[in-house]
Amino acid sequence: MKFSAFRCKLAIAIMILISMASLVGCNNEKVITDATEFIANRDYKSALTSILSLDDEDIIKSDTLSQLLSTSYYGLKLKPEREIALDCYDMDFVPGNEIVIFTDFHNGSLNFYEFPKMKFIRSILLPDKAYNIDISPDGTTIAAAMVDHTILLYDLESGRKLNTLEGHTNRVRDVVFRDNNLLFSCSNDQKIAAWDVATGDPYWGKRQNTKNIKSLQLSKDKTKLITASNDGSACIVNAKDNNIGAEELRVIHGENYVNDAAISPNNNYLVTVSGDGFVKIWDAENGCSNKYIFLNDPLGAVDISPDGRNILIGGKHNAYIISLNDGKVISKIHGANMPIWSVKFLNNTEFVFVDNSRLWHGELLSTNELIKEARKLL
């Protein structure tokens, strides 16, 4: 008799717990629906208010709620620093991150600012427009990829032109220093090349793709050069002195333009972003596809954090932070509906990106940190 009574009480308790869990689940779903609508209307404060009505534990357990929290927090908190150009394609930091330089495709200038105060220092007016720039590791020289088919080298301190590198037969789209003595370039002529910085002479060059090559990135150890092309592919090319220029891997992202590609610090993963709105993560050894993430936004730039944990992506309308390990979207950061062509992790948590005319500077927070900081805003 006592055992039967116990079973009855246990059944009632279980039913109560199930009912409570169901109510919590329904409440979470309503918050997700409401917050999504608020964010779509850029009403970030209402989105935060809705999300933070839940217990911290419920938010932390839900990937969807964590992403909505991050998106609404940055939407409310993160603002552009200042106008730095009229049509910016690229930025680069002088070693030490105390000075940042922006290209202005509108008038062909390079604009220097103190960082993070963003106080204007000076400009170098180029003879034509530049797509992308790179600064030598010793911080003495800046290279500019020019629309007039040349590469210009300038002394960073004085602004004096050092050399003009000639050899490409179409617009030069990107440049990257391997070291102080060797510079890589890519062009709409479908070629990649390497240059002796001191003499300006070409070290080697070859046709790498069947359409424009949009961007170059180097692996952290400077042994691999990563290309991204309008032919829908990305390549890993040997960047060392022995067998330099040899193709090690080619992946086919799709039919649309691959606007940028990056390799993880341990050289294990390749990430491609494209005008088709997909982020694709590949095994950098065998080229097997690991993850496809559709962001429904034409994508133009990518960088990977120094610890290899997160991916920063620039799109036509927004910036995104994605976990490299599982491909989950950590945050969707609403910009100003202007293309984002340059993104960069300054360290494992601090990031910057540039829309057409303004710099954005933020810090990647964990969900626990986001909850704490978001509650301060309400």
C-alpha positions in Angstrom: 0.0 0.0 0.0 2.8 2.4 1.0 4.7 1.5 -2.2 1.6 2.3 -4.4 1.2 5.7 -2.7 4.9 6.4 -3.3 4.6 5.5 -7.0 1.6 7.8 -7.3 3.4 10.7 -5.7 6.5 10.1 -7.9 4.3 10.1 -11.0 2.7 13.4 -10.0 6.1 14.9 -9.4 7.4 13.7 -12.8 4.3 15.2 -14.5 4.9 18.5 -12.7 8.5 18.6 -13.8 7.6 17.8 -17.4 4.9 20.5 -17.4 7.4 23.0 -16.0 10.0 22.0 -18.6 7.4 22.4 -21.3 6.5 25.9 -20.0 10.2 26.8 -20.0 10.6 25.5 -23.6 7.6 27.5 -24.8 8.8 30.6 -23.1 12.3 30.2 -24.7 10.7 29.8 -28.1 8.6 33.0 -27.6 11.7 34.9 -26.5 13.6 33.7 -29.6 10.7 34.7 -31.9 10.3 38.1 -30.2 14.1 38.8 -30.1 14.5 37.8 -33.8 11.7 40.2 -34.8 13.2 43.0 -32.7 16.7 42.5 -34.2 15.2 42.5 -37.7 13.8 45.9 -36.9 17.2 46.9 -35.3 15.4 47.4 -32.0 18.3 45.9 -30.1 17.3 47.2 -26.6 14.0 45.5 -26.8 15.7 42.3 -28.0 18.1 42.4 -25.0 15.2 43.1 -22.7 13.4 40.0 -24.0 16.4 37.7 -23.9 17.5 38.8 -20.4 14.0 38.0 -19.0 15.3 34.4 -19.0 17.6 32.8 -16.5 21.3 33.0 -17.4 21.5 29.2 -17.5 18.7 29.0 -20.1 20.6 31.5 -22.3 23.9 29.8 -22.0 22.4 26.4 -22.8 20.9 27.6 -26.1 23.1 28.4 -29.1 20.3 30.3 -30.7 19.7 32.5 -27.6 23.5 33.1 -27.2 23.7 34.2 -30.8 20.7 36.5 -30.5 22.2 37.9 -27.3 25.5 38.6 -29.0 23.9 40.2 -32.1 21.6 42.5 -30.1 24.5 43.4 -27.7 26.8 44.4 -30.5 24.0 46.1 -32.3 23.4 48.3 -29.3 27.0 48.7 -28.1 29.3 48.6 -31.1 29.4 51.8 -33.1 31.8 52.9 -35.9 34.8 54.8 -34.7 34.9 57.5 -37.3 35.0 58.1 -41.1 38.4 57.2 -42.5 37.8 57.1 -46.2 35.1 57.5 -48.9 35.6 54.1 -50.5 37.9 51.8 -48.4 39.0 48.4 -49.8 41.8 47.6 -47.3 43.5 48.4 -44.0 46.8 47.3 -42.4 48.4 47.9 -39.1 52.0 49.0 -38.6 53.7 46.4 -36.3 52.7 47.2 -32.7 49.2 48.2 -33.8 49.7 51.9 -32.9 49.1 53.1 -36.5 46.5 51.9 -39.0 46.5 52.7 -42.7 43.5 52.7 -45.0 43.2 52.8 -48.7 40.7 55.2 -50.3 39.7 54.0 -53.7 37.8 57.3 -54.3 40.9 59.5 -54.6 43.8 57.0 -54.5 45.1 58.0 -51.1 46.6 56.1 -48.1 45.2 57.6 -44.9 47.2 57.2 -41.6 45.6 57.2 -38.2 46.7 56.6 -34.6 45.1 53.6 -33.1 42.9 53.2 -31.1 42.4 56.9 -30.7 41.8 57.2 -34.5 43.5 60.6 -34.7 44.4 61.5 -38.3 48.1 61.7 -38.9 48.7 62.2 -42.7 47.9 60.9 -46.2 50.0 59.7 -49.1 48.3 60.6 -52.4 49.1 57.9 -54.9 49.3 58.5 -58.7 46.3 56.1 -59.2 43.9 54.0 -57.1 45.0 51.1 -54.9 43.0 48.0 -54.0 45.1 46.5 -51.2 48.2 47.3 -49.2 50.6 45.4 -47.0 53.3 46.6 -44.6 56.7 44.9 -44.3 57.4 42.9 -41.1 60.0 45.5 -40.0 57.4 48.3 -40.4 59.6 50.4 -42.8 57.9 49.8 -46.2 54.3 49.8 -47.5 53.4 48.1 -50.8 50.2 49.1 -52.7 48.4 47.0 -55.4 47.5 49.4 -58.1 44.8 49.6 -60.8 47.4 50.7 -63.3 49.0 47.2 -63.3 51.9 48.2 -61.0 53.0 47.7 -57.4 54.2 50.8 -55.6 56.7 50.7 -52.7 56.8 53.6 -50.2 58.9 54.4 -47.2 56.5 54.3 -44.4 58.1 57.1 -42.3 58.8 59.7 -44.9 56.1 58.8 -47.5 58.8 58.8 -50.2 58.2 56.4 -53.2 60.9 53.8 -53.2 60.2 51.8 -56.4 57.6 50.8 -59.0 57.3 47.1 -59.7 56.2 46.3 -63.2 55.3 43.0 -64.8 51.6 42.3 -64.4 49.4 43.0 -67.4 46.2 43.9 -65.6 45.0 45.4 -62.4 47.0 44.2 -59.3 44.5 43.1 -56.7 46.6 42.2 -53.6 50.1 42.2 -52.2 51.6 40.5 -49.1 55.2 40.5 -47.7 56.6 37.1 -46.9 59.5 38.9 -45.2 61.4 42.2 -45.6 63.0 41.0 -48.8 60.2 39.1 -50.7 56.8 40.4 -51.8 54.0 38.4 -53.3 51.3 39.8 -55.7 48.2 38.7 -57.6 46.3 40.3 -60.5 43.4 40.3 -62.8 45.8 38.8 -65.3 45.3 35.5 -63.4 48.9 35.4 -62.3 50.7 35.4 -59.0 54.3 36.7 -58.7 57.1 37.2 -56.2 59.4 40.2 -56.2 62.8 41.1 -54.8 61.9 44.1 -52.6 65.4 45.7 -52.7 65.8 45.6 -56.5 62.2 45.5 -57.7 63.0 42.6 -60.0 60.6 39.7 -60.4 61.7 36.5 -58.5 59.1 34.3 -60.3 55.6 34.4 -61.6 53.0 32.1 -63.1 49.4 31.9 -64.3 47.5 30.4 -61.3 43.8 30.7 -62.2 41.5 31.0 -65.1 39.9 34.3 -63.9 40.9 37.3 -61.7 42.8 36.5 -58.5 41.2 38.7 -55.8 43.3 38.2 -52.7 46.4 36.7 -51.1 47.0 35.6 -47.5 50.0 33.9 -45.9 50.0 31.2 -43.3 51.3 32.2 -39.9 54.6 30.3 -40.5 55.0 32.1 -43.9 55.4 28.8 -45.7 52.0 28.8 -47.6 50.4 31.4 -49.8 46.6 31.3 -50.1 44.9 32.6 -53.2 41.2 33.4 -53.9 39.9 33.7 -57.4 36.8 34.7 -59.4 37.0 31.2 -61.1 35.4 29.8 -57.9 38.6 28.2 -56.5 41.2 28.8 -53.8 44.7 27.5 -53.8 47.5 26.8 -51.3 50.9 27.5 -52.9 54.3 26.8 -51.6 55.8 30.1 -50.3 59.2 28.8 -49.3 62.4 29.3 -51.2 62.6 25.6 -52.2 60.0 24.8 -54.8 58.4 28.3 -54.3 55.2 28.7 -56.3 54.3 25.0 -56.5 50.6 24.4 -56.0 49.9 22.2 -53.0 46.1 22.2 -52.9 43.2 23.5 -54.9 39.6 23.5 -53.7 36.5 24.4 -55.7 34.2 26.5 -53.7 31.6 26.9 -56.4 30.7 28.9 -59.5 30.6 32.3 -57.8 33.6 34.5 -57.0 35.8 33.4 -54.1 36.6 36.8 -52.7 39.0 35.8 -49.9 40.5 32.7 -48.3 42.5 32.1 -45.1 44.4 29.2 -43.5 44.3 28.4 -39.8 47.4 29.0 -37.7 48.2 25.3 -37.4 47.7 25.0 -41.3 45.0 22.3 -40.7 42.0 24.2 -42.1 41.3 26.4 -45.1 38.4 28.8 -45.1 36.8 30.3 -48.2 34.2 33.0 -48.5 32.3 33.9 -51.7 29.7 36.1 -53.3 27.4 33.1 -53.1 26.9 33.7 -49.3 28.7 30.5 -48.2 31.5 30.1 -45.8 33.2 26.8 -46.5 35.7 25.1 -44.2 38.1 22.6 -45.7 40.7 20.1 -44.6 43.9 21.9 -45.7 45.8 18.6 -46.2 43.4 16.7 -48.5 40.9 19.3 -49.6 37.9 17.5 -48.2 35.0 19.8 -47.3 34.2 19.8 -43.5 31.5 22.4 -43.1 29.3 24.7 -45.3 27.7 27.7 -43.6 25.1 29.7 -45.5 24.9 33.3 -44.3 22.6 34.7 -47.1 25.0 37.6 -47.6 27.6 38.1 -50.3 30.9 37.7 -48.5 34.1 39.6 -49.2 36.8 39.1 -46.4 37.9 36.6 -43.9 40.4 36.3 -41.0 41.1 33.6 -38.4 42.0 34.4 -34.8 45.6 33.7 -33.7 44.4 30.8 -31.5 42.6 29.3 -34.4 39.2 29.2 -32.6 37.2 31.8 -34.4 36.6 33.2 -37.9 35.8 36.8 -38.7 34.0 37.5 -41.9 32.9 40.6 -43.8 29.8 40.6 -45.9 27.9 43.1 -48.0 25.6 44.0 -45.1 27.1 42.5 -41.9 30.1 41.1 -40.2 30.1 37.6 -38.7 32.0 35.7 -36.1 31.9 31.9 -36.5 33.4 29.1 -34.5 36.0 27.3 -36.6 35.6 24.1 -34.6 31.9 23.5 -35.2 30.9 26.1 -37.7 28.3 27.7 -35.4 27.6 31.4 -35.9 28.6 33.1 -32.7 27.5 36.6 -33.7 26.0 38.5 -36.6 27.1 42.1 -36.3 24.9 44.5 -38.2 26.9 47.2 -39.9 25.5 50.1 -41.9 24.5 48.0 -45.0 27.8 48.9 -46.7 30.2 46.3 -48.0 32.9 45.1 -45.6 36.1 44.3 -47.6 38.6 44.2 -44.7 38.5 42.3 -41.4 41.2 41.6 -38.9 41.7 39.9 -35.5 44.2 42.0 -33.5 44.5 39.2 -30.9 42.2 36.3 -29.8 39.4 38.5 -28.7 39.9 42.0 -30.2 38.7 42.6 -33.8 38.3 45.4 -36.3 36.6 45.7 -39.6 36.0 48.4 -42.2 32.9 49.2 -44.2 33.1 51.5 -47.1 34.1 54.5 -45.0 34.3 53.7 -41.3 36.3 51.6 -38.8 34.5 49.3 -36.3 36.4 48.1 -33.3 35.1 45.5 -30.8 35.9 42.7 -28.4 34.6 39.1 -28.6 33.0 38.2 -25.3 32.0 34.8 -24.0 28.3 34.3 -23.3 28.8 34.7 -19.6 30.6 38.0 -20.2 27.9 39.1 -22.7 25.1 38.5 -20.2 27.0 40.5 -17.5 27.7 43.4 -19.9 24.3 43.4 -21.5 22.5 43.7 -18.2 24.5 46.9 -17.6 23.0 48.4 -20.7 19.4 48.0 -19.5 
